[in-house]
Amino acid sequence: MNTGTRYWHVLCGTLGLAVSLVAGAQDAPLGDGQKIFRYDTFGDEQLWTDKLGLHKVVEEKVDPTTALKVGLKVDADALPPGTLEKADLKDPKTTVALLKLNAVVGLKAEVDANNHITKLGVTCALCHSTVDDAVKPGIGHRKDGWPNRDLDVGKIISLSPALTAEQKKVYTSWGPGKYDPRYNQDGKNTPLVLPPAYGLAKVKNETYTAEGPISYWNAYVAVTQMGGQGNFSDAKLKIDVKHSPDLVTPKLAALRAYQHSLAAPPPPPGSYDSAKAARGRALFDQKCASCHVGHSGTDNDSGKLHRSDETGLDGAYAARTRTGAWRTTPLRGLWQHPPYFHDGSAKTLEEVVEHYEKVRKLGLSEAQQNDLVEFLKTL
């Protein structure tokens, strides 16, 4: 039996997710930006494989059941039809087979003829994509731009044998849906809620603290967080990283174009009370629109930022950034990505409205607050 036939039999015997697939979905043309967003590691295997050694951890210890528990997602459209009937979801070999198929969202691996992972890297999609759970929770069709609020990035990183006990303690403290994009730069720990990467086309600055346009942040994350082999410099943050060749900068324009193409998802039919939402819109225009301005939904387009005492939010993270203040967050797809605020301190939209009622003294009755919540569900 040749290597190809042997692998096919291993795959058929190992995988069994009982999915309904769209025939030929893998053959659909992908734009350059979409390919970069989904599959480009920018050479970050040097971190995840060479330094952290997570390729061995995944191969030996991470079965699909464990992977799904820490929020990793499986792209059903990457799985060949007719081969998925009796998978052992408790066997790490199944994870290796899925990686070989490019089916684990946000993870990219090279697997040799003996089914050993030789390289493992991550892509933008790891944190900023999820699936629709069409097959089962964690397995379905990709939803690019949706924040993966199930993903426990810190717990995954903490599996590395290269980390100290103190580092592992920090990483495991974050929990699902949170990440600190500066911990490895300044050693402080104030994790942020993973934001959506859709609805950005009309937004000038994409981060919570408005440090720059989307390509600035893409470069920062790709180089300093993912471990990509590219160039990033910011004198105020005292960061100056250069690589040759630069595997990041030439791809930023296409990546930005794809992210700008991702529209915020509309609310599901019947998910809000239309009459209350109409009243809530009038209240929003009166009480909220001075900060959540126009089509972009943020007054930061004119350069405005807000101190922590204006927002009533903890300022520890902002103090670690180059602006030291908060951008008004554009309101998009709110119905599908709780918790809210940069630190996840509001679990529901009701808590968001209650917070600003207290901090900004909006003067809304309980009924009016309810109407405002119904309007926020429409955004």
C-alpha positions in Angstrom: 0.0 0.0 0.0 1.5 3.3 -1.0 1.7 6.4 1.3 -1.2 8.1 -0.3 -3.5 5.1 -0.1 -2.4 4.4 3.5 -3.2 8.0 4.5 -6.6 7.8 2.9 -7.5 4.7 4.9 -6.1 6.3 8.1 -8.3 9.4 7.4 -11.4 7.4 6.7 -10.9 5.3 9.8 -10.0 8.3 12.0 -12.5 11.0 11.0 -16.2 10.6 11.6 -18.0 13.8 12.2 -21.2 12.9 10.2 -21.4 16.2 8.4 -23.4 17.5 5.5 -21.0 19.3 3.2 -21.4 21.6 0.3 -19.8 19.7 -2.7 -16.9 21.5 -4.2 -16.8 24.3 -1.6 -13.0 24.0 -1.4 -12.8 24.8 -5.1 -14.5 28.2 -4.7 -12.1 31.0 -5.6 -10.7 32.9 -2.7 -9.5 36.5 -2.9 -6.0 37.3 -1.9 -7.2 39.0 1.3 -9.4 36.1 2.3 -6.6 33.7 1.8 -4.3 35.8 3.9 -6.9 36.2 6.6 -7.7 32.5 6.8 -4.4 30.8 6.0 -1.4 33.0 6.1 0.9 32.6 9.2 3.4 35.3 8.1 6.1 32.8 9.1 5.0 32.7 12.7 5.9 29.0 13.0 9.1 30.2 14.4 7.2 31.1 17.5 4.5 28.4 17.8 6.8 25.6 16.7 10.4 26.5 17.2 10.0 28.4 20.5 6.8 27.3 22.2 6.9 23.7 20.9 3.1 23.5 20.6 3.3 21.3 17.5 4.3 18.4 19.7 1.7 19.2 22.3 -1.0 19.2 19.7 0.1 16.0 18.1 0.5 14.1 21.3 -2.2 15.5 23.6 -4.9 17.6 21.9 -7.7 15.4 20.6 -10.7 17.1 18.9 -12.9 16.9 22.0 -10.2 18.9 23.9 -9.7 21.3 21.0 -13.4 22.1 20.9 -13.5 22.6 24.6 -10.9 25.4 24.4 -12.9 27.0 21.6 -11.1 25.8 18.5 -13.4 25.5 15.5 -13.6 23.0 12.6 -14.4 24.2 9.1 -16.9 21.6 7.7 -16.3 22.8 4.1 -12.7 21.6 4.3 -13.7 18.0 4.9 -14.0 15.7 1.9 -17.5 14.3 1.4 -18.1 10.6 2.1 -15.1 10.0 4.4 -16.5 11.1 7.7 -18.4 8.4 9.5 -16.5 6.9 12.4 -14.0 9.5 13.7 -12.5 9.0 17.1 -12.9 12.5 18.7 -10.8 11.3 21.7 -7.7 10.6 19.5 -5.1 13.3 18.8 -4.4 11.6 15.5 -7.8 12.9 14.4 -6.6 16.4 15.2 -3.5 15.8 13.0 -5.7 14.6 10.2 -7.9 17.7 10.5 -4.9 19.9 10.4 -3.6 18.2 7.3 -6.9 19.1 5.7 -6.7 22.8 6.7 -9.9 22.2 8.6 -9.0 23.7 12.0 -9.9 27.4 11.8 -6.9 29.7 12.4 -4.3 26.9 12.7 -2.0 26.0 9.9 0.2 22.9 10.0 2.6 21.0 7.9 2.3 17.2 8.4 4.8 14.7 7.0 4.2 11.3 5.4 4.2 9.7 8.8 1.5 12.0 10.1 3.8 14.0 12.4 3.3 17.8 12.6 6.6 19.4 11.5 5.3 23.0 11.6 2.4 24.7 13.4 1.4 28.3 13.0 -1.6 30.6 13.6 -3.6 33.0 11.3 -5.8 36.0 11.8 -8.9 33.7 11.7 -7.9 32.0 15.0 -9.4 34.9 17.0 -11.5 36.6 14.4 -13.5 33.8 12.9 -16.0 31.2 14.1 -18.4 28.7 12.6 -22.1 28.4 12.4 -22.3 25.1 14.3 -24.2 23.6 11.4 -22.8 20.1 12.1 -22.5 20.3 15.9 -21.1 22.9 18.4 -17.8 24.0 17.1 -18.1 22.4 13.7 -19.7 24.1 10.7 -19.3 26.7 8.0 -16.9 29.6 8.5 -18.1 33.0 9.7 -15.1 35.4 9.1 -14.9 38.5 11.1 -17.0 37.1 14.0 -15.0 37.2 17.3 -14.4 33.7 18.7 -15.7 34.3 22.2 -15.3 30.6 23.0 -11.6 30.6 22.3 -9.3 30.3 25.3 -6.2 31.7 23.7 -4.3 31.9 27.0 -5.1 28.3 28.0 -3.8 27.1 24.6 -0.6 29.1 24.9 -0.1 27.8 28.5 0.3 24.3 27.1 3.7 25.2 25.9 6.6 23.5 27.8 8.7 26.5 27.2 6.8 28.8 29.6 7.5 29.5 33.3 5.0 28.7 36.0 4.3 32.4 36.4 3.7 32.9 32.7 1.3 29.9 32.6 -0.6 31.5 35.5 -1.1 34.7 33.6 -2.2 33.0 30.4 -4.7 30.7 32.2 -6.1 33.8 34.0 -7.6 35.3 30.8 -10.4 32.8 30.1 -12.5 32.3 26.9 -12.8 35.2 24.5 -10.1 37.4 26.0 -6.5 38.2 25.1 -3.9 40.7 26.3 -2.1 42.1 23.2 0.6 43.8 25.3 1.5 41.2 28.0 4.5 40.0 26.0 5.6 43.6 25.6 5.3 45.2 29.1 4.7 42.3 31.4 1.4 43.7 32.7 -1.9 41.8 32.6 -5.2 43.5 31.7 -6.8 41.2 29.0 -9.3 42.5 26.4 -12.4 41.0 25.0 -11.7 39.8 21.4 -13.5 42.4 19.1 -15.3 41.7 15.9 -13.4 42.2 12.6 -16.5 43.0 10.5 -18.2 46.4 9.9 -14.9 48.2 9.8 -15.1 49.8 6.3 -16.3 53.2 7.6 -14.2 53.2 10.8 -11.1 55.3 10.9 -9.3 53.5 13.9 -10.2 50.0 14.8 -8.8 49.4 18.2 -10.3 50.2 21.6 -7.8 53.0 22.1 -7.6 54.2 18.5 -3.8 53.8 18.0 -4.0 53.7 14.3 -5.9 52.4 11.2 -6.5 48.7 10.6 -3.2 48.1 8.9 -1.3 49.5 11.8 -3.0 47.0 14.1 -2.7 44.1 11.7 1.0 44.7 11.5 1.3 45.0 15.3 -0.5 41.8 15.9 1.1 39.9 13.1 4.6 40.8 14.2 4.5 41.2 17.9 1.7 38.8 18.9 1.5 36.1 16.2 5.3 36.0 15.8 5.2 36.8 12.1 8.3 37.6 10.2 7.7 41.2 9.3 8.4 44.8 10.1 6.8 46.9 12.8 8.0 50.1 14.4 6.4 52.4 17.0 8.8 54.7 18.8 6.3 55.6 21.5 5.9 51.9 22.4 9.7 51.4 22.0 9.1 48.6 19.4 11.3 48.3 16.4 11.2 44.9 14.7 12.6 44.1 11.3 12.9 41.0 9.2 14.2 40.2 5.8 12.3 39.2 3.9 9.3 41.0 5.3 6.4 38.6 5.1 3.8 41.0 6.6 3.9 44.4 5.0 3.3 43.4 1.4 0.1 41.7 2.4 -1.5 44.4 4.6 -3.4 46.1 1.7 -5.2 42.9 0.6 -5.9 41.9 4.2 -7.4 45.3 4.9 -9.6 45.1 1.7 -11.0 41.8 2.8 -11.7 42.9 6.3 -13.4 46.0 5.0 -15.6 43.7 2.8 -17.0 41.9 5.9 -20.3 43.5 6.8 -21.8 43.3 10.3 -24.4 40.6 10.5 -28.1 41.6 10.6 -30.1 40.7 13.7 -32.1 37.5 13.3 -35.8 37.9 12.5 -38.0 38.2 15.6 -35.0 38.8 17.9 -36.3 42.3 19.0 -39.5 44.1 19.6 -40.0 46.5 16.7 -42.2 49.0 18.5 -39.9 49.2 21.5 -36.9 49.5 19.1 -38.5 52.4 17.3 -38.9 54.2 20.6 -35.4 53.2 21.6 -34.0 54.7 18.4 -35.4 58.1 19.3 -33.8 57.8 22.8 -30.5 56.8 21.2 -30.5 59.9 19.0 -31.2 62.0 22.0 -28.8 60.5 24.6 -26.1 58.5 22.7 -25.6 59.9 19.3 -23.2 62.7 20.4 -20.5 60.0 20.8 -21.8 57.3 18.6 -21.8 59.6 15.5 -23.1 59.0 12.0 -22.5 56.0 9.8 -19.3 55.0 11.6 -20.9 55.1 15.0 -17.9 56.8 16.6 -16.8 60.3 17.2 -13.2 59.2 16.9 -13.4 59.9 13.2 -12.8 63.5 14.2 -10.0 62.4 16.5 -11.9 62.5 19.7 -10.9 60.2 22.6 -12.4 59.8 26.1 -10.8 59.6 29.5 -11.6 56.7 31.7 -13.5 58.9 34.1 -15.8 59.9 31.2 -16.7 56.3 30.4 -16.7 54.8 33.9 -14.5 52.0 32.7 -11.3 50.7 34.2 -8.3 52.6 32.7 -5.5 50.2 33.4 -5.3 48.9 29.8 -5.6 52.4 28.2 -2.7 53.5 30.4 -0.5 50.9 28.7 -1.2 52.3 25.2 0.1 55.1 23.1 -3.1 57.2 23.4 -3.9 56.6 27.1 -7.7 57.0 26.4 -10.7 55.3 24.9 -12.2 55.5 21.4 -16.0 55.5 21.3 -16.7 51.9 20.0 -18.8 51.6 16.8 -21.9 49.7 17.6 -22.2 46.8 15.1 -23.6 43.3 15.4 -24.2 43.8 19.1 -26.9 41.1 19.3 -24.3 38.3 18.7 -21.1 39.1 20.7 -21.5 39.6 24.4 -19.9 40.4 26.8 -19.5 44.2 26.2 -16.9 46.9 26.9 -13.1 46.3 26.5 -12.9 44.2 29.6 -16.2 42.3 29.3 -17.5 43.9 32.4 -21.1 44.1 31.0 -22.5 40.7 30.4 -25.7 41.9 28.6 -27.0 44.9 26.8 -29.2 45.7 29.8 -26.0 46.0 31.9 -24.5 48.3 29.2 -27.5 50.7 29.4 -27.6 50.5 33.2 -23.9 51.4 33.3 -24.3 54.5 31.2 -27.5 55.5 33.1 -25.3 55.7 36.2 -22.1 57.2 34.7 -23.6 59.6 32.2 -26.8 60.3 34.1 -29.1 59.8 31.1 -32.3 60.2 33.1 -34.0 57.2 31.5 -36.9 55.4 33.2 -36.8 51.6 33.4 -39.2 51.4 30.5 -37.0 53.7 28.4 -33.9 51.7 29.2 -35.8 48.6 28.0 -36.6 50.4 24.7 -33.0 51.5 24.3 -31.9 47.9 24.7 -34.3 46.7 22.0 -32.9 49.3 19.6 -29.3 48.2 20.4 -30.4 44.7 19.4 -31.1 46.0 15.9 -27.5 47.3 15.3 
